[in-house]
Amino acid sequence: MEWQPDEQGLQQVLHLLKDSQSPNTATQRAVQEKLEQLNQFPDFNNYLIFVLTRLKTEDEPTRSLSGLILKNNVKVHYQNFPPAVAHFIKQECLNNIGDPSPLIRATIGILITTISTKGELQTWPELLPQLCNMLDSEDYNTCEGSFGALQKICEDSSELLDSDALNRPLNIMIPKFLQFFKHCSPKIRSHAVACVNQFIIGRAQALMDNIDTFIESLFALAADEDSEVRKNVCRALVMLLEVRVDRLIPHMRSIVEYMLQRTQDPDENVALEACEFWLTLAEQPICKDVLSGHLAQLVPVLANGMKYSEIDIILLKGDVEEDEAVPDNEQDIKPRFHKSRTVTLRHEGDEGEEGEESEEDDDDDDDSLSDWNLRKCSAAALDVLANVFRDELLPHLLPVLKELLFHLDWVVKESGILVLGAIAEGCMQDMAPYLPELIPHLIQCLCDKKALVRSIACWTLSRYAHWVVSQPPDSYLKPLMTELLKRILDSNKRVQEAACSAFATLEEEACTELVPYLSFILDTLVFAFSKYQHKNLLILYDAIGTLADSVGHHLNQPEYIQKLMPPLIQKWNELKDEDKDLFPLLECLSSVATALQSGFLPYCEPVYQRCVTLVQKNLAQAMMYNQHPDQYEAPDKDFMIVALDLLSGLAEGLGGHVERLVTRSNIMTLLFQCMQDTMPEVRQSSFALLGDLTKACFLHVKPCIAELMPVLGLNLNPEFISVCNNATWAIGEIAMQMGMEMQPFVALVLNNLVEIINRPNTPKTLLENTAITIGRLGCVCPQEVAPMLPQFIRPWCTSLRNIRDNEEKDSAFRGICVMIGVNPGGVVQDFIFFCDAVASWVNPNDDLRDMFYKILHGFKDQVGEDNWQQFSEQFPPLLKERLSACYGV
């Protein structure tokens, strides 16, 4: 007997479906409660499928909604459906996939794939064969509905379909799909291509066996009149470029010409898919060969794609000039993530501090269009191609730039400025001759009457900041800075944001060149505090923090402190402990404290106390959550990480002055807990703070060393690079303070450190810190470390040769010299590496120079003049020169 609904029950379900379309929240809540109740009845789901597939008298939205509620039930409770109910639902789906309504067909398709992802592909063996057979139906609706369902299954279960678990159905499905590339209906052709596309990236064997047929079939669809089909063809070619470039190479010329046309497709979705082709091609080794003949056509096409569309301008409120008084919509503010502190060393040839390469967007970040679009994709493609072709790109670019940059239509001019910014990285050297003319033009664009032109000019100028700073300051730096500071106070919020970000980049490049203008800069940044809405305030903190990082102790002047600190402390007092705006403010204060050093003393007490409280609250909340996860929420550990990092900044800036704050707090107890946290970023920041406290006030760290050292030893695990890096650095700092008393702890860490320094592919920063720490341990406990010299001396020497002269390098090299004294045989095999490392010193302290001198001469005397001559013949000329000039060997 087939299941039949009870009339009263059916009316009840229909009533519920009607209610659930009401906008009223109270009604919605009642509906949710009612659904919970009805889900207790096993055949409630039969009613839902009945409404979807059989109740043709009802309106389509209601029937579809019934199917979507059923889909949610399948997601959550399918394993509890009685077999008869599950069978009825599956039968109804397959019998009605050809419903005349596209909406109902699509809903049934969604329902089928949801059931199949619940492990049902294995236990519903008739599903795929039936759907594939229905593709041959004379009835369009049946064919389209089945294809729609198959496309969803291919999207959701592509890996399973290509496995032995199902007896490899793709061997039948893929050839079948390929036949439909020629179908008369565009919707069906589009489904067919979309289905096959799901298997390209996974290199499904059944597709690889039919790859040539697939590529030929795609070419046959190249000029299809349907934009959805063209989009899927472009998508397929982009993926094939990543996976089977070998099969495309014979046809590459025509593919490139085809993609050039499609990148200009009137349908922007097609153009966007096609534009991805250039981005993907740029990553392929064949890029240069394939494209060099087409740059003349490609460059103008990409530049053209970088113009704002009319719809963009409406969405971006491009005609709204002044909006500074309009409060921000809180939903528009992206969540902030704090990047934990990592300890790095300075290298030879670095200008100023080790600036982390900032991964800036390739575009000026149109927030309300944060979706990927043709403009962004074209800009990104031009950026990567500029990096591939460099100077070869310019002959094709310059005429385009000339036409765009000086165009009267602001939309065209704006796109020209974006083009100029996109090529900055790849073509910088070859653009240099044109910059003396272009930079003043861009500075002028900062005053354009269109806000979107002003904001893009900020971004592009920031991309050329390195060049600006390399010229005499009065030529470009001063005029640029003057105008950018005005833009920071622009009446348009997007311009304020772009100017603040650009100014931060300029600060990183200019560093102490900004010192003469500090008063003027601070006046502007402080005035912006009173002017900015929420979102830009967060960027302003960054600009102030970067300024402090860039000018360092030059900020420590009473008049500057008087300008800067009151507004920062006022914000600090306004914010609650739970407010995420604390992140950027704490980061900013950390930079300011490090720069001001003793100048921060009057402000340090409340800042220090609050950080300790944040850590304490967070740890307490974590403990409650671990004990009763059902009653308490998990804490947001970012608060703890940021607080630990600000404490590090205080310890680094205040040095010995931090001692009186540490005395009156339980920071060491808290730190010991943080060092054992499950979250790597918490441990990473804890070890940075431990190292900074060791330098600033070891007297408080020393009593805890016996407990701390085993935890440090456990964290020398290079799988967590940054945690391992900071733990290694802290061990080195502790060793320098402990001296001979470090001896009982050396065995806890030494083997791990030696293993790390010998690991292939270890990041440079970690290698350097490991080498420094091994050297420092050897400096204070040579008897314990020297026997291992032969196991680390070679990588030790190569990893420290590029580090600048500094106290860390000094203590590490002293350690090596002392260890060579204890175990001279340990370096014999690798002595040339030691010579090279010694020669990397520009001017070592006199007593260190003496140590080098003694070792070099001792070795020379030991082997004798002739052998030394033979040995030194292997030296590169520069090394030979330096050693003879500095050490007379």
NORNOR-V981997 format. One line per field, one symbol per residue. phi: phi as a letter, one per 40 degrees, with the letter a starting at -180 (. if undefined). psi: psi as a letter, one per 20 degrees, with the letter a starting at -180 (. if undefined). burial: # if it has 16 or more other ideal C-beta (glycine too) atoms within 10 Angstrom, else .. A space follows every 10 residues. Layout:
phi: ???
psi: ???
burial: ???
This chain:
phi: .ccbccdccc ccccdcccdc ccccccddcc ddcccdcccc cdcdcccccc cccbcccccc dccccdcccc dcccdcbdcc ccdccdcccc cddccbcbdd cdccdcccdc ccccccccgc dcbbccdcdc cccccccccd cccccccdcc ccccccbdcc ccbcdbgfcc dcccdcdccc cbdcccccdc dcccccdcbc ccfddccccb cccdccccdc cdbdcccccd cccccccccc ccbbddccdd bddccccccc cccbdccccc dcdccddccc ccccdcdccc cdcbddccdc ccdccccccd cdccccfccc cbbccccccd ccccccbccc cbcbbcbcgc cgcccccccc ccbcfcccbc ccaccccccc cccccccccf ccccdccdcc cdcccbcccc cccdccccdc cccdccbdcc cdcccdcccd ccccccbdcc dccccccdcc cccbdccdcc cddccbcccc cdccccccbc cbcccdcccc cccccccccc fcdcdcbdcc ccdcccccdc bccdccdccc ddcccccccc bfccccbdcc cccccdcccc cdcccccccc ccdcccdccc ccccccfccc dcbcdcccdc cccdccdccc cccccccbcc cbcccccdcc cccccccccc ccccfdccdc ccdcbbdccc cccccbcccd cccdcccccd cccdccacdc cddcdcccdc ccdcccbccb dccccccccc dcccdcccgc ccdcbdccbc cccccccccc gcdddcdccc cdcccccccc bdcccddcdd cbcccccccb ccccdacccd cccddccccc ccbcccbdcb ccccdccccc ccacddccdc cddccccdcc cccgdcccdc ccccccdccd dcccccbgb
psi: pqpqqpgggg gggggghghi jqiphggggg ggggggghih phjhhhgghg gghhmihqqg hggggghhgg ghggggjhii pqhhgggggg ggghijikqh phggghghgg gghgghikji hhjmhifggg ghhihjqhpg gggggggggh ghghghkhgh hkrihjkmhh hggghgghhi hjqhphgggg ggghghhijg hjlpghghhk hhgggghghh jgkqiphhgh ghgggghghh hhhlhhihgh jhghgghghg ghijqhohhg hgghhhghgg hhiqhigggh ihijhhhggh gghhiiqprh hghghjliio gojhipqqph hioqqpppoq ppprrqrpip pbrnpqopnq qirjmogili qpahgggggh ghghhhhghc hhhghhgghg gggghjqhph hggghhhggh hhigghjggi ighihhhhgh ghhhiijqip hhgghhhggg hhhjhggghi rphhghgghg gghhhhhhkq jphhggghgg ghhgggghgh ciiighjggg ghgghhhhgi hqrgghghhg gghgghgghh iciiimpghg hhgggghghg ghhhprijpi ihfhgggghg ggghghchii giihghgggh gggggggggg hhggghhmhh hqqqqoihgg ghgghhhggg hggichiigh gggjrkhhgg hhghijqhph hggghghggg ghhghgmhhh hghighhhgh ggghjmoihn ghggghgggh ggggghhhch iigiighhhg ggghggijpq kpqggggghg ggggghhhgh mhhhhhhigh iihghgghij hjqqprhghg hghggggghh hhmhhiighk hhhggghgii pgnqqghggg gggggghggg hgiqgghggg gihiqqgggg gghhghjk.
burial: ....#...#. ..##.##..# .......... #..#...#.. ..######## ###.#..#.. .######.## #.##...#.. #...##.### .###.####. ...####### ########.# #..#..##.. ##.##..... ########## ####.###.# ##......## ..##.###.# #.#..##### ########## ...#.##..# #..##.##.. ##.#.##### ########## #.###..#.. .#..##.### .##.#..#.# ########## ##.#..#..# #..##..### ########.. .##..###.. ..#....... ..#..#.#.# #####..... .......... .#####..#. ..######## ######.##. .###.##..# #..##....# ########## ####.###.# #...#..##. .##.##.#.# ########## #########. ..#..##.## #.###.#### .######### ########## #.##..##.. ##.###.##. ###.###### ########## ##.###...# #.###.##.. ##.......# ########## #######.## ..##..##.# ##.######. ##........ ....#.#### ########## ####..###. ##..#.##.# #..##.#.## ########## ########.# #...#..##. ###.##.#.# ########## ########.. .#..##.### .###.##... .#..###### ########## ##.###.##. ########## ..#.#..### ########## ..##.##..# ########## #..#...#.. ##..##..## .......#.. .#..#...## .##..##..
